[in-house]
Each structure stands twice: as structure tokens, then as C-alpha cells.
Amino acid sequence: MNGLETKPSSEGQSSGQVTRLLADAAGGRGNAARDLLPLVYRSLRDLAERQFASERTEHTLQATALVHEAYLRLVGTSDIGWDSRAHFYGAAAEAMRRILIEHARRAGAKKRGGDRKREIANVADLAHEDTVSDALEIDAAIEALRAEDPRAASVIHLRFYTGLSIDETAAALDVAPATVDRDWRYARAWLLRYLQRNDGPESRP
């Protein structure tokens, strides 16, 4: 699939759609955030497929770079309020999650060798050929956390899948940076215990 259109007219149309949806989402129109996801997903998928096609499989997918490139292509350099950015980054995080899960399923589950240890610090590490199958386990862990602590799960969902900073995540979720920092540390510890308890990878999201 072509994802982000290469023709100027189509790309401009996609950019205009996203800008309008961001404004509608910030204005409270309920369907806007839902309608935004397919556009963001197509753009991120296009960027991801290009990188996977052009680099060796052991190279990592640079999640933050993909998200920000998609953001600039879609909405340009105009200043957009944090309410709109929150909707965008929420959609981007979900799109990155879907891309990694699809990639993991295509790659197939891989058995882990012996006592080999590896650390997964962010979503980029999941694109490595030895760790991509861990995307499914980490996704399940995040969803398990969401059932117990939705805000902490939202923090790790945004930070892990889009690479947002503490301050950016705080602005997107409309909470204090100290709250995000506390939730981030808690969520990482919770996920590590969950993965170890379920014989998951030695990971540190």
C-alpha cells in the first residue's frame, strides 16, 4: 500500500484532512480522533515499510523519527495546540503499536536461546530481528497494566511507542511532569515484574 501519498495533490489533501481532524478533535467532536487514526497509520506504515525494505533486518526501526516525520508531513510546521497534539500522538502511538505487532506476526514467534539476556528500552529495539516477537508480549503486558492503572498505561503507551519526553507526555495528558515521571517509573517496574512472572523477555520498557 502507498500509505502517505507521493503525489503533491494527494499529500496536500491528506495533510488538510489531518489538520481539520486535529482541530475538530480539539473542539470536542467525538469522531475526529477515531477518524484520525487511519490517516496516521497509513503514513507511519509507509515510512516503516520503506525503512524495513531499505535496511538489513537487524537494523532497528527508529520510532521517534518515524512519528515526527509523519507529523511534519501531515500537519506541516504550523503550531498546533497541545489538545490537538495529544490526539495526534495518541493515534501515532496506536499506529506504531499496530505496525510492530503486524511485523512481529509476520516474523513469527522465535524461541529464545538459553539464558541470553537483552534489554528493551523503547519501541525501536523491538524492530531488531531477535526481539521483534517480544512486541506481542509487551503489548499484552501494557494491556494488563491498563486494567489496573489506566493512567500509567497511557503514559507508557505514549512514551514507549512515540518516544515523547516526560514534559511532552505531561502536556499531552494534561497532567504534571512529576506525575508522568512517577507513573513512568511505576509502569516500567510493573511491566518488568509481569514479564518475568510470565516468563517474558528480560525487558525494561
Residue, then its C-alpha position, 0 to 999 in steps of 0.5 A: m500500500n502507498g500509505l502517505e501519498t507521493k503525489p503533491s495533490s494527494e499529500g496536500q489533501s491528506s495533510g488538510q484532512v489531518t489538520r481539520l481532524l486535529a482541530d475538530a478533535a480539539g473542539g470536542r467532536g467525538n469522531a475526529a480522533r477515531d477518524l484520525l487514526p487511519l490517516v496516521y497509520r497509513s503514513l507511519r506504515d509507509l515510512a516503516e515499510r520503506q525503512f524495513a525494505s531499505e535496511r538489513t533486518e537487524h537494523t532497528l526501526q527508529a520510532t521517534a523519527l518515524v512519528h515526527e516525520a509523519y507529523l511534519r508531513l501531515v500537519g506541516t510546521s504550523d503550531i498546533g495546540w497541545d489538545s490537538r497534539a495529544h490526539f495526534y500522538g495518541a493515534a501515532a502511538e496506536a499506529m506504531r503499536r499496530i505496525l510492530i505487532e503486524h511485523a512481529r506476526r509476520a516474523g513469527a514467534k522465535k524461541r529464545g536461546g538459553d539464558r541470553k539476556r537483552e534489554i528493551a528500552n523503547v519501541a525501536d529495539l523491538a524492530h531488531e530481528d531477535t526481539v521483534s516477537d517480544a512486541l506481542e508480549i509487551d503489548a499484552a503486558i501494557e494491556a494488563l497494566r491498563a486494567e489496573d492503572p489506566r493512567a500509567a498505561s497511557v503514559i507508557h503507551l505514549r512514551f514507549y511507542t512515540g518516544l515523547s519526553i516526560d514534559e511532552t507526555a505531561a502536556a499531552l495528558d494534561v497532567a504534571p511532569a512529576t506525575v508522568d515521571r512517577d507513573w513512568r517509573y511505576a509502569r516500567a517496574w510493573l511491566l518488568r515484574y509481569l514479564q518475568r512472572n510470565d516468563g517474558p523477555e528480560s525487558r525494561p520498557 
